């Protein structure tokens, strides 16, 4: 990974010629949704190099630019600010793509997953591990766990490791536990747990990174990237294909260590970066960040890669039943896991907020949200600045009194809207019950309270796709019960959903001065869509085609239409 900082690794010889900005160009005959303060709609826009020069009627725009401008007819199509993905995981996207996808879209049942692992184990070369990803028993038929007793009969002595889709839980067979030297005497790490049989022996289920990392450390090859520049370009290409021009890595260092910062810097300076990156340092690596060996603080970087946040993961995954709840899960006695004790969370939030960071706290369960709110309150009482747009990530199960506290403290939530779409039925019928499930992803209530909010994919938890997210927020229809909405009172308007992934997301990511709306002086980051999301049936928004994506005045993606 250290070699990724070598400029030669990012050369055009390796990655191809970088895209170049266009000259003075007017996009005419378009529906331009500017996402400005008035949500105005224009018909023309002029750009030159990486900046927007003018937006308005064609007459107004042509009057504002020289006659030498190139005029492009947009054919009546819709132009929006480039979408902003407020929460994804940069290097995990690159790494996990190499592992076998055994998620619900590929394997309908737990038995299918076991069969797939058995087949791969039978084909594995001596000494190799079999690695899987996206497993989620809340979406796949069968038991709600995957144990070593279920895997061993088909995988034998081949070590097997599978990530849950949430990345908060993992599963392995006996061969992997043996290599890691883990057994009944192994204690549970702080803020994590090993699943156990009645006799105390490990069952192969690992809850929390502090548990499953004890197995993964014995298979570092699975986490390594031989070609970091190509992997980085792949992630940008994935984003550009769905219209994303800015994304936020919310756990930097978590998978490749502090050298991720060197890769981001080299990539941003190479000319090949086609989506802007805002990133939050992963608190679990605080000893590295505090050592003095890494010189990074809020605002470190440039227009393409910049440090903005400090990410703290306070609990687990609700669908994995490790999110920390006020009351036990439906039909169970457990309330999930606190990855960070409440008093420790107060200390962490206070220290980082007083250092000038935007503090970003992952909190899924309602008790975890209580703890996060208490921590921010303690930080402000200790003199931490209130203007840093501190965030609560996922903010999944949200009560009215918590919304009031968020408003009072000027905090900002970002919702994993795929919770509603992909997992809604499971939350309603199996995990929480209808009453508590109705508190999931309360975007409309937050909107009505006057709180800025965004939504995100958390890829690789769910796939990046702003138009899919907009549809999910507008319809709240459930994947496994498409004729039903999960609490339709929380449906937002198309305009509100668009703003959450453009203007508001830019604000939340401390980038509203440069992106998030199509206004003169801002960077020329925009997307051209085949149809206007406001004018199609709500259940067709996610199917609208992205025709072109532009970053800094460069066309970085084209669907090939009219070319």
C-alpha positions in Angstrom: 0.0 0.0 0.0 2.8 2.4 0.7 3.9 2.2 -2.9 0.6 3.8 -3.8 2.1 7.2 -2.8 4.6 6.8 -5.6 3.6 9.3 -8.4 4.6 6.8 -11.1 1.9 4.4 -9.8 -0.7 7.1 -10.8 0.7 7.9 -14.2 -1.3 8.2 -17.4 0.7 5.2 -18.6 -0.9 3.1 -15.9 -4.4 4.6 -15.8 -4.8 6.2 -19.2 -5.0 9.8 -20.1 -6.9 11.9 -17.6 -10.1 13.6 -18.7 -9.7 17.2 -19.7 -12.2 20.1 -18.9 -14.1 21.5 -21.9 -13.7 25.1 -23.0 -16.4 27.7 -22.9 -19.6 25.7 -23.4 -23.4 26.4 -23.1 -25.8 23.6 -22.4 -29.1 24.7 -23.9 -32.6 23.3 -24.3 -32.4 21.6 -20.9 -34.4 21.3 -17.7 -31.8 22.5 -15.2 -32.8 21.8 -11.6 -30.3 24.1 -9.9 -31.0 23.0 -6.3 -30.3 26.6 -5.2 -32.0 28.2 -2.3 -35.2 28.7 -4.2 -35.0 25.3 -6.0 -35.2 27.3 -9.3 -35.3 25.7 -12.7 -33.4 27.1 -15.7 -33.1 26.2 -19.3 -29.4 26.9 -20.0 -26.0 26.8 -18.2 -22.5 27.9 -19.3 -19.3 26.4 -18.0 -15.7 27.1 -18.7 -13.0 24.8 -17.5 -14.0 23.5 -14.1 -16.4 26.3 -13.2 -20.0 27.4 -13.8 -20.2 30.8 -15.5 -24.0 31.4 -15.8 -27.3 29.8 -15.3 -30.7 31.0 -16.5 -32.7 31.4 -19.7 -30.8 30.8 -22.9 -31.0 34.5 -23.7 -29.5 35.4 -20.2 -26.7 32.8 -20.5 -25.7 33.8 -24.0 -25.6 37.4 -23.0 -23.2 36.5 -20.1 -20.6 34.7 -22.3 -18.7 35.5 -25.4 -20.1 34.6 -28.9 -17.3 32.1 -29.2 -19.0 29.7 -26.8 -19.9 26.2 -28.0 -23.6 25.6 -27.8 -24.7 22.0 -26.9 -28.4 21.1 -27.4 -29.4 19.0 -24.4 -32.5 17.7 -26.1 -34.8 18.7 -23.3 -33.1 16.4 -20.9 -32.7 17.1 -17.2 -29.5 18.4 -15.6 -28.9 18.3 -11.9 -26.0 19.0 -9.6 -23.8 16.0 -9.4 -25.1 13.7 -6.7 -23.3 13.5 -3.3 -23.1 10.2 -1.5 -22.7 11.2 2.2 -21.7 7.8 3.6 -19.8 5.0 1.8 -16.6 3.0 2.4 -14.0 3.6 -0.2 -11.5 0.8 0.1 -14.0 -1.9 1.2 -15.8 -1.4 -2.1 -12.6 -2.2 -3.9 -11.6 -5.1 -1.7 -15.0 -6.8 -1.2 -15.7 -6.8 -4.9 -13.1 -9.6 -5.1 -15.0 -11.8 -2.6 -17.9 -14.1 -3.5 -21.2 -12.4 -3.3 -23.6 -14.6 -1.3 -26.2 -11.9 -0.6 -29.9 -12.2 -1.0 -29.9 -11.2 -4.7 -27.5 -14.1 -5.4 -28.5 -16.7 -2.8 -32.1 -16.9 -1.8 -31.6 -19.0 1.3 -29.0 -19.9 3.9 -28.8 -23.4 2.4 -27.8 -21.8 -1.0 -25.0 -19.9 0.8 -23.7 -23.1 2.4 -23.8 -24.9 -0.9 -21.9 -22.1 -2.6 -19.2 -22.1 0.1 -18.9 -25.9 -0.3 -18.4 -25.6 -4.0 -15.8 -22.9 -3.7 -14.0 -24.9 -0.9 -13.9 -27.9 -3.2 -12.2 -25.8 -5.9 -9.8 -23.9 -3.6 -6.1 -24.3 -4.0 -4.1 -25.6 -1.1 -3.6 -23.0 1.6 -6.2 -20.6 0.2 -9.2 -19.2 2.1 -12.7 -19.0 0.7 -14.1 -15.5 1.3 -17.7 -14.4 1.1 -19.6 -11.2 1.5 -23.2 -9.7 1.7 -24.7 -12.6 3.6 -27.7 -11.4 5.5 -30.1 -13.9 7.2 -32.7 -11.2 7.8 -33.2 -11.2 4.0 -32.4 -14.9 3.2 -34.6 -17.9 4.1 -33.4 -20.1 6.9 -31.8 -19.7 10.3 -30.8 -16.3 11.5 -27.1 -17.3 12.0 -24.5 -19.2 10.0 -22.4 -21.4 12.3 -19.3 -23.5 11.9 -21.4 -26.6 12.4 -23.4 -25.7 9.3 -20.2 -24.9 7.3 -17.9 -27.6 8.4 -19.6 -30.6 6.6 -19.2 -29.0 3.2 -16.0 -27.0 3.6 -13.8 -29.4 5.6 -10.2 -28.2 6.3 -10.5 -25.2 3.9 -10.7 -22.0 6.0 -13.9 -20.0 5.3 -14.8 -16.4 6.3 -18.0 -14.6 5.3 -18.9 -10.9 6.0 -22.4 -10.0 6.9 -23.8 -7.3 4.6 -23.6 -4.9 7.5 -19.9 -5.4 8.0 -20.6 -5.6 11.7 -20.9 -9.4 11.8 -18.8 -12.2 10.2 -19.0 -16.0 10.2 -16.3 -18.7 9.8 -15.8 -22.4 10.0 -13.7 -24.5 12.4 -10.6 -24.4 10.1 -10.5 -20.6 10.3 -11.0 -20.6 14.1 -8.2 -23.2 14.4 -5.8 -21.1 12.3 -6.6 -18.1 14.5 -6.0 -20.1 17.7 -9.5 -19.2 19.1 -11.4 -21.5 21.4 -13.8 -21.6 24.3 -11.1 -19.9 26.5 -10.9 -16.9 24.2 -12.5 -13.9 26.0 -14.9 -11.5 24.3 -13.1 -8.3 23.3 -14.4 -5.0 24.6 -17.5 -3.9 22.6 -17.7 -7.2 20.6 -18.6 -10.8 21.1 -18.0 -14.3 19.9 -21.0 -16.4 19.4 -21.0 -19.5 21.6 -22.7 -22.9 22.0 -24.3 -23.9 25.3 -21.0 -25.4 26.5 -19.1 -22.1 25.9 -17.4 -23.3 22.7 -17.2 -20.8 19.8 -19.9 -21.3 17.1 -18.2 -19.3 14.3 -20.3 -16.2 14.6 -18.4 -13.0 15.4 -20.1 -9.8 16.3 -18.1 -6.6 15.9 -14.8 -5.8 14.3 -12.8 -6.5 17.4 -14.0 -10.1 17.3 -13.7 -10.9 13.6 -10.4 -9.1 13.1 -8.8 -11.8 15.3 -9.6 -14.2 12.4 -9.0 -11.8 9.5 -5.5 -11.0 10.7 -4.5 -14.5 9.6 -5.6 -13.9 6.1 -4.2 -10.4 5.3 -3.9 -11.3 1.6 -7.7 -11.0 1.4 -7.5 -7.4 2.5 -4.5 -6.4 0.5 -4.7 -4.5 -2.8 -2.0 -5.3 -5.3 -2.9 -2.3 -7.6 -4.2 0.5 -5.5 -4.5 3.1 -8.3 -6.6 0.8 -10.4 -8.7 0.0 -7.3 -9.3 3.7 -6.6 -10.2 4.4 -10.2 -12.7 1.5 -10.1 -14.4 3.1 -7.1 -14.7 6.5 -8.9 -16.0 4.8 -12.0 -18.7 3.0 -9.9 -19.8 6.3 -8.5 -19.7 8.2 -11.8 -22.0 5.6 -13.5 -24.8 6.5 -11.1 -24.3 10.2 -11.2 -22.1 10.7 -8.1 -19.5 13.5 -8.3 -18.7 13.7 -4.5 -18.7 11.0 -1.9 -17.7 10.6 1.7 -15.6 7.8 3.1 -16.8 7.2 6.6 -14.1 5.2 8.3 -10.8 6.1 6.6 -8.0 3.8 7.6 -10.3 1.1 8.7 -9.3 -1.5 6.1 -5.9 -0.4 4.7 -4.6 1.6 7.7 -3.1 5.1 7.7 -1.7 4.6 4.2 -5.2 5.2 2.9 -4.4 9.0 3.3 -1.3 8.7 1.2 -3.4 7.0 -1.5 -6.1 9.7 -1.4 -3.5 12.4 -1.7 -1.7 10.8 -4.6 -5.0 10.1 -6.4 -6.2 13.6 -5.9 -3.0 15.1 -7.3 -2.8 12.7 -10.3 -5.6 14.2 -12.4 -7.4 10.9 -12.6 -9.8 11.4 -9.7 -13.3 11.9 -11.1 -15.3 12.0 -7.9 -14.5 14.3 -5.0 -13.7 12.7 -1.7 -14.5 13.9 1.8 -13.3 11.6 4.5 -13.7 10.9 8.2 -10.8 9.3 10.2 -11.8 6.0 11.8 -11.6 6.4 15.6 -10.5 2.8 16.1 -7.1 3.9 14.7 -6.8 6.9 17.0 -3.3 5.8 18.2 -2.1 6.2 14.7 -3.8 9.6 14.1 -2.5 10.9 17.5 1.0 9.6 17.1 2.3 12.6 15.2 3.4 10.4 12.3 0.3 11.5 10.3 -0.2 15.2 9.9 -4.0 15.6 9.3 -6.6 17.9 10.7 -10.0 19.2 9.7 -9.6 20.7 6.2 -6.4 18.9 5.2 -6.4 18.3 1.5 -7.6 19.9 -1.7 -10.7 20.3 -3.8 -10.7 16.6 -4.6 -9.7 14.9 -1.4 -10.2 16.6 2.0 -10.4 15.5 5.7 -13.6 16.7 7.3 -14.7 14.3 10.0 -13.8 12.0 12.9 -15.9 8.8 12.8 -16.9 6.9 15.9 -18.9 3.6 15.7 -21.0 3.4 18.8 -23.0 0.2 18.2 -23.7 -2.4 15.6 -26.3 -3.3 13.0 -30.1 -3.4 13.7 -30.7 -6.1 11.2 -27.9 -8.1 12.7 -29.4 -7.5 16.1 -26.3 -5.8 17.4 -27.6 -2.2 17.2 -28.0 -1.0 20.8 -31.7 -0.8 21.8 -33.7 0.6 24.8 -35.7 -2.6 24.9 -34.9 -6.2 23.8 -35.3 -7.3 20.2 -38.6 -8.9 19.2 -38.9 -12.4 20.8 -35.4 -12.1 22.4 -33.8 -10.9 25.7 -30.8 -9.2 24.2 -30.6 -5.4 23.4 -27.6 -5.4 21.1 -24.0 -4.2 21.7 -22.4 -1.0 22.8 -19.2 -0.9 20.9 -18.2 2.1 23.0 -19.4 2.6 26.6 -21.6 5.6 27.2 -19.0 7.4 29.4 -16.2 6.6 26.9 -18.3 8.0 24.1 -18.7 11.3 25.9 -15.0 11.5 26.3 -14.3 10.7 22.7 -16.9 13.1 21.2 -15.8 15.9 23.5 -12.1 15.5 22.8 -12.5 15.4 19.0 -15.0 18.1 18.8 -12.8 20.4 20.9 -10.0 19.6 18.4 -12.1 21.1 15.7 -13.3 18.0 14.0 -16.8 17.4 12.6 -17.7 14.4 14.8 -19.6 11.6 13.0 -21.2 9.1 15.3 -22.6 5.8 13.9 -25.8 5.1 16.0 -28.4 2.6 14.8 -30.4 1.5 17.9 -32.5 4.0 19.9 -30.3 3.5 23.0 -27.2 4.2 20.8 -28.8 7.4 19.6 -29.6 8.4 23.3 -25.9 7.8 24.1 -24.8 9.8 21.1 -27.0 12.7 22.0 -25.8 12.6 25.6 -22.2 12.6 24.3 -22.8 15.7 22.1 -24.5 17.5 25.0 -21.5 16.8 27.2 -19.1 18.0 24.5 -21.0 21.3 24.2 -21.2 21.7 27.9 -17.4 21.3 27.9 -17.0 24.1 25.4 -16.8 22.3 22.1 -17.9 24.4 19.1 -21.4 23.9 17.9 -21.0 25.0 14.3 -19.2 21.9 12.9 -22.3 20.2 11.5 -21.8 17.2 13.7 -23.6 14.1 12.4 -25.4 11.0 13.5 -25.0 8.3 11.0 -27.9 5.9 10.1 -29.9 7.4 13.1 -32.2 4.5 12.4 -34.8 4.2 15.2 -35.7 7.7 16.1 -38.2 8.9 18.7 -39.9 12.3 18.8 -38.0 13.5 21.9 -34.7 12.5 20.1 -35.7 14.6 17.1 -36.3 17.5 19.5 -32.8 17.1 21.0 -31.2 16.9 17.5 -32.9 20.1 16.6 -31.8 21.8 19.9 -28.2 20.9 19.4 -28.0 21.7 15.7 -27.0 18.1 14.8 -27.7 16.5 11.4 -28.7 12.9 10.7 -27.9 10.9 7.6 -30.3 7.9 7.0 -29.4 4.6 5.4 -32.6 4.7 3.4 -32.0 1.1 2.2 -33.0 0.0 5.7 -36.5 1.0 4.7 -36.5 -0.6 1.3 -34.4 -3.8 1.6 -34.9 -4.6 5.3 -38.3 -3.0 6.0 -40.3 -6.2 6.1 -37.7 -7.9 8.3 -37.8 -5.0 10.8 -41.6 -5.0 10.9 -42.2 -8.7 11.1 -39.1 -10.3 12.7 -36.7 -7.8 14.4 -38.8 -5.0 16.0 -42.5 -5.4 15.3 -44.7 -2.9 13.5 -44.7 -0.1 16.1 -41.0 0.3 16.5 -40.3 -0.4 12.8 -42.4 2.7 12.0 -39.7 4.8 13.7 -37.1 3.8 11.0 -35.6 6.5 8.8 -37.9 9.3 9.8 -36.8 11.7 7.1 -40.2 13.6 6.9 -40.4 14.2 10.6 -36.9 15.6 10.6 -37.7 17.7 7.5 -40.8 19.1 9.2 -38.7 19.9 12.3 -36.4 22.1 10.2 -33.4 19.8 10.6 -31.0 19.4 7.6 -30.8 15.7 6.7 -29.3 13.4 4.1 -29.5 9.8 3.1 -26.8 7.4 2.0 -26.1 3.9 0.7 -23.3 2.9 3.1 -21.9 0.8 0.2 -21.0 -2.0 0.4 -24.0 -2.4 2.8 -26.3 -1.3 0.0 -25.4 -0.2 -3.5 -24.6 3.4 -4.4 -27.5 4.7 -6.4 -28.8 8.2 -5.7 -31.9 7.7 -7.9 -32.7 4.5 -6.1 -32.3 6.3 -2.8 -34.6 9.1 -3.9 -37.3 6.5 -4.9 -36.9 4.7 -1.6 -37.4 7.9 0.4 -40.3 9.0 -1.7 -42.2 5.7 -1.7 -40.9 3.8 1.3 -41.9 0.6 -0.4 -40.4 -2.6 0.8 -38.4 -4.9 -1.4 -40.1 -8.1 0.0 -43.5 -6.5 0.2 -43.6 -4.1 -2.7 -47.3 -3.3 -2.3 -46.7 -1.9 1.2 -45.1 1.2 2.6 -43.2 1.2 5.8 -44.9 4.1 7.6 -46.1 6.2 4.6 -46.3 9.3 6.9 -42.5 9.5 6.6 -42.5 9.7 2.7 -40.8 12.9 1.5 -41.3 14.8 -1.7 -39.1 14.3 -4.7 -37.8 17.8 -4.3 -36.8 17.2 -0.7 -35.1 13.9 -1.6 -33.1 15.6 -4.4 -31.9 18.3 -2.0 -30.8 15.7 0.5 -28.4 14.4 -2.1 -27.2 17.7 -3.5 -27.4 21.0 -1.7 -27.9 19.6 1.9 -25.4 16.8 1.4 -22.8 19.4 0.3 -23.5 21.4 3.4 -23.3 18.4 5.6 -19.9 17.5 4.1 -18.6 21.1 4.5 -18.5 21.5 0.7 -21.5 23.8 0.0 -19.2 26.6 -0.9 -18.1 24.7 -4.0 -20.6 22.0 -5.0 -24.2 20.9 -4.3 -26.0 23.4 -6.5 -25.7 24.8 -10.1 -24.8 28.4 -9.5 -22.2 30.7 -11.0 -18.8 30.3 -9.4 -19.3 26.8 -8.2 -17.5 23.8 -9.6 -18.9 22.3 -12.8 -20.0 19.0 -11.3 -23.4 17.9 -12.7 -25.3 15.0 -14.1 -27.6 14.7 -17.2 -30.6 12.4 -16.8 -32.8 10.9 -19.4 -35.9 12.0 -17.5 -37.0 14.5 -14.9 -37.4 12.7 -11.5 -40.3 15.1 -10.7 -42.2 14.1 -13.8 -42.1 10.3 -13.8 -44.2 7.9 -11.6 -42.6 7.7 -8.2 -41.9 4.0 -8.5 -39.9 4.6 -11.7 -37.4 7.2 -10.3 -34.8 4.6 -9.6 -34.9 3.4 -13.2 -34.1 6.7 -14.8 -30.9 6.4 -16.8 -27.9 8.5 -16.1 -26.7 9.7 -19.5 -23.7 11.7 -18.6 -21.7 12.6 -15.5 -19.5 15.7 -15.4 -16.8 16.5 -12.8 -14.8 19.7 -12.8 -16.0 20.4 -16.4 -14.9 17.0 -17.6 -17.3 14.4 -19.0 -16.3 11.4 -16.8 -19.2 9.1 -17.7 -21.3 8.6 -20.8 -24.0 6.1 -21.4 -23.1 6.4 -25.1 -26.4 8.0 -26.1 -26.1 10.2 -29.3 -22.3 9.7 -29.4 
